[in-house]
Amino acid sequence: MDNFRQRLCFSSPTISDISLDRERNNDVEDLMVFFGTDKIGNMIILCVNQNYNLKQSNSLIHIRDPTGLEFTNQETDRGSYEFSSWKTPSLQFQCTVPMRTWRIVFSGRLRNGENYCHVKINFLWKPFGFPVYCDKNNTFFKHEIDLTDPDYIDNLLGFDQFGQITGSMFVDGKTEMINMRAMKLRRWNMSVEDSAFVGFMNSDIMCSVQKLERINFRGHLKTSSEHEILPPDGIDFVSEENDNKTIEIHHKNFSLNASLKSQVTVILNTVSIEIVLGDDFKGILLCFKDVYKTDKIVKFAEDISVNDHKIGLTVNLASVMCMSSNIVGNKAKSLFQLKKAIVDGLINDIIVPDGICITTVAMRTHINENKKLSIDLNNAIEKAKQSDFEQMAVYCKRLNDQWRSTKLCAELLEAISNGVNEHHVYAVRSSGTFEDGESTSSAGQYVTILGCTGGTCNIGEAVIECWSSNFSARALTYRKNNGQPLMCDMAVIVQEQVSGPGVAGVAFSRDPNTGDPGKITVAASYGLEKAGVVSGSVEPHEVVVSRLQFEAVDDNVTTSAGLLQATSNFRVENDNDEKPLQCISNNLAKKLADICVRVEGVFGSPQDIEWVAVEDRVYLLQSRPITSIFAWSNDEITREFDSPFTSDDVVMFYNVKEVYPNPMHTLSLTLDFFSTYPLFKLTEGEPTEIYRNKQLSYTHNNMCLNVCQMFQDLEPGSVYVKIIEYSIAGQCFLTSDIWEKILLKNRSSTLKKILKSFSTFKETLYLEWRLNETHKLISNANIEHSGTALDLLNNINSVVDVLEKVYIKQYSI
C-alpha cells in the first residue's frame, strides 16, 4: 500500500524520505553535492559540507563553461551564535519536498584568477527516480528502508539520486536558463581514506562508484533506459604512484578506462573534491580525510539551554533567555546576539543600547485576563481565516479600542519599573516571533513608540499599543498572505533611546536589490527621533562601499586598512538635480562597512542593520536578514511543480490541453494522480524509475505529454504508433527529428522490442474493458463534499484506495 501510494503520489514523501533527507547530527561530516553537466559542455558543482562538532558549514560552487573558463566560490559559515543547516552566507540548499524537490539559491561573487563577477542562481533539482542507498558494507540497493531497525539506519552511509537541475543563472547583468542532468549525493560518517567518484559519460550515462577502506569497489549506473547496480567485477579503481587514480568500468553498453587526473582540488574540512575531466567524461572525485582541527570553537547559542530558567514577564536584553525567540521574539534575540558578539570581541567600536524585553508570556497572560478582549480577538482571527476582510477590519477596529481600554497587571508594571530608569527616555518596539525572519521581515506592520519617559504609565501605554498593532487588520492580512499563524505571539522591547545631534539610517551588508556582496550600501539622514530612513518618509543620502579588498584580508579580522583601500569606490547613488543633503562622512561610511562585514559574520547571512551615529559613537538598534536576496523568483514559483525533463525530451499538449484547458490546482499537482498512473501501460519499469514511467507530465502548472517517454519502447512506423498518434492528436505528428530523440532513449534489444509490441497489442485489446472497470469502481466510490480540510484529506484517501484497486485489477491480467 505504501509503495503504491509512493508511486502514485510522487510528490508526497514517505516517512523514510523525511527521516533520511534531512540534516544528520554527526560529529564529522554531513555532505551534500549537486553535480550536473549538459551536452554543450557546461558543468556545475554545488556542495555543502556540515560539521556539527565545530558547528560549521563549508560550501563550494564551481562553474565551467564550454570554452573551459572556470569560476569558483568557497565559503565557511561560522555563524557565531547559531548554526543553520545547509547554508553559508551566499549559498542555501532548501528542501522543499524530501527526496523530491530541492531549491538551490546562490548570490555571491565567483572568482576566475584575479577577476570577480557577481552571479545569482535560482535552481530547482528534481529526481528521475527514488534514491539508491549505500551502507558500511559498500552495498548499493534500491529497496525501502526499515526505520524500525536502529542498527539498519546506523549502518547507512548515504544515498544517491539521479535527476535534473533547471532554473536561471544571472551573471553580470545577463540571464541564462539552465537545464542539465544532475546527481544529488549525500554522505555522512565516512571513514578516512574512503573515496567516491561521480561521473557523466557520453552526456547521457551517469555513474556513482565508491571505495570504502578494505572493501572492493561498488556502484551503480544510469542510462536513458536502465538503472542498475554494477557488479564488483565490473569496476576497477586503482591509485597510481603519482597519486593519480585510474577507473575502469565494464558494462554491456559502454566501457570506461580513464585516468582521473585532478584539474582543480578544493578541501572542505573533512573531504577534498577533485574535478576530473576526460575526452568523453566529466566527474568529481571525493576523498575523505581527517577532520580539520581548530581551537577556535565558540560556544553556540543552541548549546545554551533556557529550560532551567523560570520564564518571567520581563527579561534583560543581556540575559541568555533572549536566545529563545519563542520567549522574546526575533528582534530581541538579535539584539542579545549583538551584545554577546561585542563581549566576545567579534565586533568592536559599537554600542547596543541597554533595555528589557517584555516576554510573550506577558501578552498571553494579558489576553487571558481580559475576556472581552479575548472574544473580539478570536472573532477577528475567524474572519481573517474566512478571508472576510471587510468584517475583519470592523472587528480589528473594535479590538483596538478593547486593547486601549485594558491596563497592565500590577506584577508586570512592577517588573517594568525594576528594569528601567525613570530619568531615561526609552523607545518601545515590537519583537514578534515571526518578525524579522529569514523569509519575511514584517517591516512596517507594527508600531514603534519613541520618547517614552521612564514612568511605568507611559511605557505601559506604549506596550499595549504594540500588542494592539499585532492584531491590526494590516498585520492579520500580512500574516495570512505570507502563510504565518494568525494568532502569533509578540514580545515588546523597552530600550534606552539614543539622543543628541547625529545621523540615523540603515546599512546593508550586500546590495539589497541584486544580492551582490561586493557592494555594501549605507543610507542615512539627519535626526535621530524621526527615523526617516527606516520609515521611508525622508529621502536618504546613499553611499555604496566596495568590498572587493575584504577578501584579501584574514577572514576573521577585517582591518581598517582594507577599508581605506576602498575609498575610491565610494559613489553617491542618487544623481537627481535635487540631491539629498550629504550627512555621512567617508570615515563613518568605512566604519559602517566594517561593522556590516563583522555583523554578517556573526549571523552567517546577509544583514539589514539599523544604526544611529552620535559624534564618533555608532549604536546598533537592530539587525535582521535581508529577505529579498533568497526570495523565490517568479520563474521558480511557476516551475515549482514541473516534471523533470531532459534536454532531449519533446513536450506536446494536443488533446490534453482540450481536456485540461486551465492550469492545474496545486493540490492536483502535488497528488500527481495522472502522471504516474500507468493506465495505458505503454511503459513499464521498476518502481524506482518514476521518470521512465511518466506518460503525462506537468510544465508551468499545465498538463502535457512527454512524447519521448510515451514512445520510447516502440518502433517507428508500427501500427501501435499510428493508433496512439491518432488517439492523441487525430493525425501523425512524429517527425524524423522527434524520432531521433525518441530512439536515443530506446536501447532495448530487438527481441525485447518484439515482445513489447505484442504486449502493447494485448493492452490495446483490453483497453475498453479496463476503462469500463475503472469507471465502475470510481462511480461506486463514496466521495462526499469536502467541508473541511480533514474531509478533503479523507476523500483523497478514498480516491487513492479506489485507484489502488484499479491498479491491482489491471496488473492481475
Helices and strands as residue ranges (DSSP letters): H 2-8, H 15-20, E 30-37, E 43-51, E 56-64, E 70-77, E 91-97, E 101-112, E 115-127, E 132-135, E 140-141, H 150-154, E 156-171, E 174-188, E 195-201, E 205-211, E 218-222, E 227-230, G 232-234, E 235-239, E 245-250, E 255-260, E 262-268, E 271-277, E 281-288, G 301-303, E 314-316, G 320-323, H 325-343, E 355-358, H 360-369, H 371-385, H 389-405, H 410-419, E 425-432, E 448-453, H 456-469, H 473-481, E 490-496, E 503-508, E 519-526, H 532-535, E 541-546, G 548-552, H 560-564, G 567-569, E 571-572, H 586-603, E 607-614, E 617-625, H 634-639, E 651-652, H 654-659, H 666-671, H 690-693, E 696-699, E 702-706, H 707-710, H 719-729, H 736-745, H 750-779, H 789-811
